[in-house]
Amino acid sequence: MAKEFRVVDYRTELVDLTGITVIAETPEQAARLALGEDLVRGGNQKGNVVRAKVYVQGNDAFTLVKLFAKSETQSAKRTRNAGRIRLSRP
């Protein structure tokens, strides 16, 4: 279900806190639509800088999702595993 997201761009020194409002399915898709860049959620992002903050209105409060640039290892791993099929063992 599509929701309204507010994407705040943190890629530059001057940050416009009003953000860009878009309709999307996920925070990652919202950032892609607003900024034209594929970003990923946190996890172990040691030394990685926040590229965007995405806000979505929940029941009574806003939820914040911080997004980061894809690391080289994430991109390489996805490319390397793209053609593989994993079989589960019983």
Secondary structure, DSSP 8 states (H G I E B T S, - for coil): --EEEEEEE-SSSS--TT-EEEEESSHHHHHHHHHSS-EEE-SS-TT--EEEEEEEE-SSSEEEEEEEE--HHHHHHHHHHTT-------
